[in-house]
Amino acid sequence: MNKKISLAKSLRALASVLEGLEDRDIELVLAGKGKLVFVPMENQKDSKAKGATGHASIMEQLNECTDRDKARELLSEITNKEEIATFAKSQKIHITKNDRREEIENKIIEFFIGAKLRTEAIQSLNMKGGGREDG
C-alpha cells in the first residue's frame, strides 16, 4: 500500500478514536498526564455476539435504575462512543454521527429513566382538584 494512503487511513482512524473520547481525556493527553494505548480488537463475530448479550444486560440494569445518576454510572462502563451509539440504535433512540458521547448518554438516560420518572409523576397527581381541600 502506498505510504500516503496508509498515512491518510491512520490519521482517519486516529481522528475517529479522538472523537469518541471525552473532553477531559483529550485535555489529559495534551497535558502529558494521559496516553493513548493500542489494544487489538477481538474477532468481529465474537464481539457482535458479546455486544448483543451485553446490550440485553445493560437494558435490564437500566430498567432497574431509579435515578439518572445511577444510569449514568452504568453507562460509563461502556468503553467507547461507537459501542454506546450501537446500544442507543438498538433501542431505536435517534442519534446522529455528530452527537458527542455525553449527548448519547443523555438520550439513553431520558429514554429509560426520564420516561419512568414522568410516568410516576403523572400517576401521583391528585386528579380530584387543584390541590386545595374543601372543608
SEVEX-976633 format. One line per 10 residues: number of its first residue (from 1); their letters; for each residue z, y negated, x of N, C-alpha, C, O. Coordinates in Angstrom, 3 decimals, m for minus. Example, Ala and Ser with C-alpha at 12.3 -4.5 7.8 and 13.67 -1.06 7.14 Angstrom:
BEGIN
1	AS	7.800/5.690/13.190/7.800/4.500/12.300/7.800/3.300/13.200/8.465/3.319/14.236 ~ 7.080/2.250/12.850/7.140/1.060/13.670/7.870/m0.030/12.900/8.039/m1.138/13.409
***
This chain:
BEGIN
1	MNKKISLAKS	0.000/1.181/0.851/0.000/0.000/0.000/0.000/m1.241/0.894/0.638/m1.267/1.947 ~ m0.693/m2.217/0.474/m0.799/m3.487/1.171/0.580/m4.144/1.283/1.356/m4.125/0.327 ~ 0.886/m4.726/2.449/2.199/m5.349/2.654/2.444/m6.494/1.670/3.566/m6.694/1.203 ~ 1.395/m7.232/1.365/1.536/m8.358/0.436/1.897/m7.855/m0.961/2.746/m8.446/m1.628 ~ 1.275/m6.792/m1.402/1.570/m6.217/m2.722/2.978/m5.628/m2.721/3.730/m5.795/m3.681 ~ 3.325/m4.943/m1.641/4.655/m4.357/m1.529/5.732/m5.440/m1.566/6.748/m5.275/m2.241 ~ 5.524/m6.535/m0.858/6.481/m7.632/m0.850/6.600/m8.255/m2.243/7.705/m8.559/m2.692 ~ 5.478/m8.444/m2.922/5.495/m9.025/m4.264/6.269/m8.135/m5.237/7.047/m8.635/m6.049 ~ 6.058/m6.817/m5.159/6.785/m5.886/m6.026/8.280/m5.920/m5.720/9.108/m5.879/m6.631 ~ 8.618/m5.993/m4.441/10.029/m6.052/m4.041/10.695/m7.307/m4.576/11.823/m7.257/m5.067
11	LRALASVLEG	10.004/m8.425/m4.482/10.568/m9.693/m4.978/10.730/m9.677/m6.500/11.706/m10.210/m7.027 ~ 9.767/m9.064/m7.208/9.896/m8.949/m8.671/11.089/m8.077/m9.038/11.829/m8.386/m9.972 ~ 11.275/m6.978/m8.295/12.417/m6.096/m8.564/13.722/m6.834/m8.294/14.668/m6.717/m9.073 ~ 13.785/m7.587/m7.207/14.978/m8.356/m6.884/15.248/m9.413/m7.954/16.395/m9.612/m8.352 ~ 14.213/m10.081/m8.415/14.369/m11.086/m9.473/14.902/m10.444/m10.745/15.737/m11.031/m11.433 ~ 14.428/m9.246/m11.063/14.899/m8.534/m12.246/16.382/m8.203/m12.128/17.130/m8.337/m13.097 ~ 16.805/m7.775/m10.952/18.212/m7.457/m10.727/19.061/m8.716/m10.857/20.117/m8.698/m11.489 ~ 18.599/m9.800/m10.259/19.356/m11.060/m10.309/19.485/m11.584/m11.741/20.511/m12.163/m12.097 ~ 18.446/m11.386/m12.566/18.511/m11.811/m13.967/19.631/m11.101/m14.713/20.248/m11.681/m15.606 ~ 19.895/m9.863/m14.357/20.916/m9.076/m15.034/22.335/m9.384/m14.583/23.293/m8.934/m15.212
21	LEDRDIELVL	22.483/m10.138/m13.511/23.817/m10.448/m13.002/24.437/m11.617/m13.765/23.733/m12.479/m14.293 ~ 25.745/m11.626/m13.810/26.492/m12.742/m14.380/26.410/m13.918/m13.404/26.216/m13.718/m12.205 ~ 26.558/m15.137/m13.914/26.507/m16.326/m13.068/27.573/m16.281/m11.967/27.310/m16.656/m10.825 ~ 28.763/m15.824/m12.320/29.850/m15.787/m11.336/29.537/m14.808/m10.210/29.925/m15.041/m9.065 ~ 28.832/m13.701/m10.523/28.466/m12.737/m9.488/27.451/m13.339/m8.517/27.541/m13.130/m7.307 ~ 26.495/m14.077/m9.049/25.496/m14.728/m8.198/26.175/m15.755/m7.299/25.853/m15.861/m6.115 ~ 27.120/m16.516/m7.865/27.854/m17.502/m7.069/28.617/m16.829/m5.927/28.661/m17.360/m4.817 ~ 29.216/m15.665/m6.189/29.938/m14.938/m5.144/28.988/m14.485/m4.027/29.324/m14.571/m2.846 ~ 27.811/m14.007/m4.410/26.833/m13.570/m3.407/26.396/m14.768/m2.571/26.331/m14.678/m1.345 ~ 26.097/m15.886/m3.223/25.648/m17.074/m2.497/26.741/m17.633/m1.580/26.440/m18.195/m0.528
31	AGKGKLVFVP	28.003/m17.479/m1.978/29.113/m17.974/m1.170/29.483/m17.002/m0.049/30.362/m17.298/0.761 ~ 28.825/m15.855/0.002/29.120/m14.876/1.033/30.343/m14.016/0.725/30.846/m13.311/1.599 ~ 30.818/m14.074/m0.517/32.002/m13.306/m0.916/31.631/m12.061/m1.709/32.510/m11.357/m2.205 ~ 30.367/m11.791/m1.829/29.888/m10.607/m2.535/28.577/m10.175/m1.904/27.966/m10.927/m1.146 ~ 28.147/m8.954/m2.221/26.882/m8.482/m1.679/26.177/m7.603/m2.694/26.803/m6.998/m3.564 ~ 24.875/m7.548/m2.564/24.060/m6.673/m3.389/23.940/m5.344/m2.664/23.758/m5.314/m1.447 ~ 24.039/m4.246/m3.402/24.008/m2.918/m2.803/22.926/m2.102/m3.489/22.775/m2.160/m4.709 ~ 22.178/m1.348/m2.708/21.156/m0.456/m3.252/21.800/0.857/m3.669/22.511/1.486/m2.885 ~ 21.549/1.265/m4.904/22.026/2.550/m5.397/20.824/3.259/m6.023/20.230/2.737/m6.966 ~ 20.453/4.445/m5.513/19.303/5.159/m6.078/19.529/5.488/m7.554/20.638/5.840/m7.956
41	MENQKDSKAK	18.480/5.371/m8.346/18.583/5.659/m9.775/18.550/7.156/m10.002/17.971/7.901/m9.211 ~ 19.176/7.595/m11.087/19.166/9.004/m11.462/17.787/9.375/m11.984/16.958/8.507/m12.257 ~ 17.556/10.648/m12.115/16.329/11.145/m12.708/16.194/10.557/m14.109/17.167/10.553/m14.862 ~ 15.026/10.066/m14.474/14.813/9.377/m15.743/15.207/10.235/m16.947/15.809/9.719/m17.889 ~ 14.880/11.537/m16.941/15.221/12.398/m18.078/16.729/12.500/m18.240/17.239/12.440/m19.359 ~ 17.449/12.654/m17.130/18.901/12.749/m17.186/19.525/11.460/m17.682/20.447/11.492/m18.496 ~ 19.032/10.319/m17.200/19.629/9.047/m17.590/19.359/8.735/m19.058/20.196/8.114/m19.714 ~ 18.201/9.154/m19.592/17.922/8.928/m21.017/18.841/9.772/m21.884/19.332/9.299/m22.910 ~ 19.076/11.005/m21.488/19.979/11.873/m22.249/21.394/11.326/m22.195/22.083/11.301/m23.214 ~ 21.840/10.889/m21.024/23.170/10.312/m20.900/23.263/9.027/m21.696/24.304/8.737/m22.286
51	GATGHASIME	22.172/8.240/m21.721/22.164/6.982/m22.462/22.364/7.202/m23.947/23.089/6.446/m24.593 ~ 21.733/8.228/m24.496/21.861/8.500/m25.927/23.287/8.893/m26.284/23.833/8.418/m27.279 ~ 23.890/9.756/m25.478/25.267/10.146/m25.768/26.217/8.999/m25.479/27.222/8.829/m26.170 ~ 25.897/8.203/m24.447/26.720/7.038/m24.125/26.681/6.013/m25.238/27.696/5.393/m25.556 ~ 25.504/5.831/m25.837/25.361/4.877/m26.942/26.197/5.311/m28.141/26.836/4.487/m28.794 ~ 26.185/6.596/m28.420/26.975/7.095/m29.549/28.460/6.869/m29.302/29.199/6.491/m30.210 ~ 28.883/7.101/m28.081/30.290/6.897/m27.725/30.677/5.429/m27.826/31.730/5.094/m28.369 ~ 29.824/4.556/m27.302/30.093/3.115/m27.362/30.137/2.646/m28.803/31.013/1.868/m29.180 ~ 29.193/3.116/m29.615/29.152/2.720/m31.021/30.426/3.159/m31.737/30.988/2.409/m32.534 ~ 30.871/4.363/m31.452/32.100/4.876/m32.069/33.307/4.023/m31.667/34.142/3.682/m32.505
61	QLNECTDRDK	33.390/3.683/m30.384/34.501/2.866/m29.907/34.446/1.454/m30.481/35.483/0.874/m30.802 ~ 33.238/0.897/m30.611/33.105/m0.449/m31.195/33.510/m0.438/m32.668/34.104/m1.398/m33.161 ~ 33.191/0.637/m33.360/33.585/0.729/m34.771/35.099/0.777/m34.926/35.630/0.359/m35.956 ~ 35.794/1.279/m33.919/37.253/1.350/m33.963/37.919/0.049/m33.526/39.096/m0.169/m33.817 ~ 37.182/m0.818/m32.832/37.747/m2.086/m32.357/38.076/m2.992/m33.543/37.362/m3.024/m34.545 ~ 39.178/m3.727/m33.395/39.593/m4.630/m34.467/39.477/m6.095/m34.084/39.598/m6.966/m34.945 ~ 39.246/m6.383/m32.811/39.058/m7.781/m32.433/37.979/m7.923/m31.359/37.602/m6.957/m30.695 ~ 37.503/m9.141/m31.213/36.382/m9.420/m30.318/36.729/m9.172/m28.853/35.879/m8.716/m28.088 ~ 37.962/m9.465/m28.453/38.350/m9.302/m27.046/38.281/m7.841/m26.607/37.803/m7.537/m25.514 ~ 38.761/m6.939/m27.462/38.694/m5.512/m27.125/37.241/m5.045/m27.049/36.888/m4.229/m26.198
71	ARELLSEITN	36.409/m5.565/m27.940/34.994/m5.197/m27.924/34.326/m5.710/m26.652/33.524/m4.999/m26.047 ~ 34.646/m6.933/m26.242/34.070/m7.494/m25.024/34.499/m6.667/m23.798/33.706/m6.426/m22.887 ~ 35.755/m6.246/m23.799/36.265/m5.413/m22.705/35.495/m4.090/m22.645/35.148/m3.615/m21.564 ~ 35.237/m3.506/m23.804/34.484/m2.258/m23.865/33.053/m2.457/m23.353/32.541/m1.639/m22.589 ~ 32.416/m3.548/m23.780/31.037/m3.798/m23.365/30.939/m4.143/m21.883/29.883/m3.963/m21.276 ~ 32.018/m4.633/m21.299/31.985/m4.958/m19.869/31.851/m3.691/m19.017/31.489/m3.769/m17.843 ~ 32.138/m2.539/m19.597/31.998/m1.278/m18.877/30.533/m0.881/m18.690/30.215/m0.054/m17.836 ~ 29.639/m1.474/m19.492/28.205/m1.228/m19.320/27.762/m2.029/m18.109/27.967/m3.241/m18.053 ~ 27.158/m1.359/m17.146/26.971/m1.956/m15.829/25.834/m2.959/m15.702/25.937/m3.883/m14.895 ~ 24.764/m2.820/m16.457/23.665/m3.769/m16.242/23.077/m4.282/m17.551/23.317/m3.735/m18.628
81	KEEIATFAKS	22.309/m5.341/m17.418/21.738/m6.023/m18.583/20.758/m5.117/m19.336/20.739/m5.116/m20.567 ~ 19.961/m4.360/m18.616/18.966/m3.511/m19.267/19.628/m2.466/m20.152/19.149/m2.179/m21.249 ~ 20.719/m1.905/m19.677/21.417/m0.877/m20.446/22.036/m1.467/m21.716/21.974/m0.855/m22.783 ~ 22.628/m2.652/m21.598/23.237/m3.266/m22.778/22.146/m3.727/m23.751/22.350/m3.700/m24.964 ~ 20.997/m4.146/m23.229/19.872/m4.531/m24.087/19.328/m3.314/m24.831/18.990/m3.406/m26.011 ~ 19.244/m2.188/m24.151/18.787/m0.949/m24.783/19.742/m0.535/m25.895/19.309/m0.105/m26.964 ~ 21.047/m0.667/m25.640/22.035/m0.346/m26.668/21.857/m1.259/m27.879/21.876/m0.789/m29.017 ~ 21.684/m2.555/m27.645/21.504/m3.515/m28.753/20.258/m3.154/m29.560/20.290/m3.161/m30.790 ~ 19.172/m2.842/m28.876/17.933/m2.482/m29.573/18.112/m1.203/m30.382/17.544/m1.072/m31.466 ~ 18.898/m0.256/m29.864/19.124/0.997/m30.589/19.894/0.750/m31.884/19.820/1.553/m32.814
91	QKIHITKNDR	20.632/m0.359/m31.946/21.383/m0.718/m33.154/20.597/m1.688/m34.037/21.122/m2.204/m35.024 ~ 19.343/m1.930/m33.677/18.449/m2.841/m34.414/18.958/m4.281/m34.382/18.770/m5.034/m35.338 ~ 19.602/m4.659/m33.276/20.066/m6.030/m33.071/18.953/m6.763/m32.344/18.489/m6.322/m31.292 ~ 18.527/m7.886/m32.912/17.411/m8.626/m32.322/17.838/m9.335/m31.042/18.784/m10.123/m31.039 ~ 17.132/m9.044/m29.964/17.348/m9.753/m28.710/15.994/m10.121/m28.137/14.979/m9.511/m28.473 ~ 15.984/m11.119/m27.272/14.751/m11.496/m26.591/14.923/m11.236/m25.107/16.045/m11.070/m24.629 ~ 13.832/m11.201/m24.386/13.928/m10.925/m22.956/14.605/m12.066/m22.210/15.070/m11.883/m21.085 ~ 14.662/m13.242/m22.829/15.313/m14.386/m22.183/16.818/m14.446/m22.445/17.516/m15.266/m21.848 ~ 17.324/m13.586/m23.334/18.767/m13.570/m23.612/19.527/m13.153/m22.366/19.172/m12.173/m21.711 ~ 20.572/m13.899/m22.043/21.442/m13.514/m20.934/22.354/m12.393/m21.414/22.489/m12.157/m22.614
101	REEIENKIIE	22.969/m11.713/m20.471/23.866/m10.600/m20.799/24.956/m11.044/m21.766/25.259/m10.348/m22.735 ~ 25.539/m12.203/m21.497/26.617/m12.715/m22.346/26.138/m12.914/m23.794/26.868/m12.618/m24.739 ~ 24.921/m13.412/m23.957/24.366/m13.609/m25.297/24.158/m12.275/m26.006/24.407/m12.163/m27.206 ~ 23.706/m11.271/m25.271/23.505/m9.945/m25.853/24.844/m9.365/m26.287/24.967/m8.805/m27.376 ~ 25.854/m9.507/m25.416/27.196/m9.032/m25.772/27.693/m9.725/m27.039/28.234/m9.074/m27.933 ~ 27.509/m11.044/m27.117/27.952/m11.792/m28.301/27.269/m11.294/m29.571/27.910/m11.183/m30.616 ~ 25.984/m10.994/m29.487/25.258/m10.491/m30.653/25.792/m9.121/m31.080/25.951/m8.854/m32.271 ~ 26.065/m8.264/m30.108/26.611/m6.939/m30.419/27.993/m7.078/m31.051/28.298/m6.411/m32.040 ~ 28.825/m7.942/m30.481/30.186/m8.134/m30.994/30.147/m8.680/m32.413/30.904/m8.223/m33.270 ~ 29.283/m9.643/m32.670/29.184/m10.179/m34.031/28.670/m9.122/m34.999/29.089/m9.079/m36.156
111	FFIGAKLRTE	27.765/m8.270/m34.529/27.219/m7.219/m35.370/28.314/m6.238/m35.792/28.406/m5.869/m36.963 ~ 29.137/m5.822/m34.836/30.175/m4.832/m35.137/31.464/m5.463/m35.638/31.953/m5.095/m36.706 ~ 32.018/m6.399/m34.894/33.348/m6.928/m35.192/33.284/m8.074/m36.197/34.075/m8.123/m37.140 ~ 32.349/m8.991/m35.996/32.236/m10.146/m36.887/32.012/m9.725/m38.333/32.627/m10.276/m39.246 ~ 31.147/m8.766/m38.539/30.877/m8.281/m39.892/32.124/m7.676/m40.509/32.416/m7.904/m41.683 ~ 32.863/m6.904/m39.718/34.088/m6.268/m40.200/35.125/m7.333/m40.579/35.767/m7.234/m41.624 ~ 35.281/m8.346/m39.726/36.262/m9.402/m39.996/35.881/m10.232/m41.226/36.744/m10.604/m42.021 ~ 34.596/m10.516/m41.374/34.136/m11.272/m42.557/34.382/m10.471/m43.829/34.807/m11.027/m44.842 ~ 34.120/m9.177/m43.783/34.354/m8.321/m44.946/35.827/m8.314/m45.326/36.172/m8.431/m46.501 ~ 36.692/m8.175/m44.328/38.131/m8.172/m44.587/38.585/m9.512/m45.170/39.422/m9.548/m46.072
121	AIQSLNMKGG	38.036/m10.601/m44.656/38.413/m11.929/m45.151/37.989/m12.109/m46.607/38.743/m12.654/m47.413 ~ 36.815/m11.663/m46.934/36.315/m11.786/m48.312/37.154/m10.929/m49.253/37.488/m11.356/m50.358 ~ 37.491/m9.723/m48.813/38.280/m8.837/m49.663/39.705/m9.338/m49.867/40.342/m8.997/m50.863 ~ 40.208/m10.139/m48.939/41.582/m10.620/m49.067/41.687/m11.925/m49.862/42.788/m12.427/m50.086 ~ 40.555/m12.470/m50.285/40.591/m13.711/m51.061/41.275/m13.490/m52.401/41.128/m12.438/m53.023 ~ 42.019/m14.491/m52.832/42.631/m14.457/m54.149/41.562/m14.890/m55.142/41.185/m16.061/m55.181 ~ 41.081/m13.969/m55.930/39.967/m14.244/m56.835/40.414/m14.781/m58.195/39.580/m14.972/m59.080 ~ 41.708/m15.027/m58.378/42.208/m15.460/m59.687/42.285/m16.964/m59.826/42.498/m17.459/m60.933 ~ 42.124/m17.690/m58.778/42.236/m19.130/m58.929/42.150/m19.838/m57.611/41.814/m19.237/m56.591 ~ 42.449/m21.098/m57.628/42.319/m21.947/m56.459/43.537/m21.935/m55.561/43.706/m22.864/m54.772
131	GREDG	44.362/m20.966/m55.638/45.487/m20.874/m54.736/46.756/m21.497/m55.255/47.779/m21.441/m54.573 ~ 46.735/m22.081/m56.417/47.971/m22.668/m56.976/48.539/m21.733/m58.018/47.810/m20.996/m58.682 ~ 49.803/m21.773/m58.144/50.468/m20.910/m59.113/50.768/m21.699/m60.376/51.258/m22.827/m60.320 ~ 50.468/m21.091/m61.511/50.794/m21.734/m62.798/52.181/m21.262/m63.205/52.414/m20.062/m63.349 ~ 53.081/m22.181/m63.385/54.424/m21.753/m63.688/54.911/m22.305/m64.903/56.046/m22.030/m65.295
***
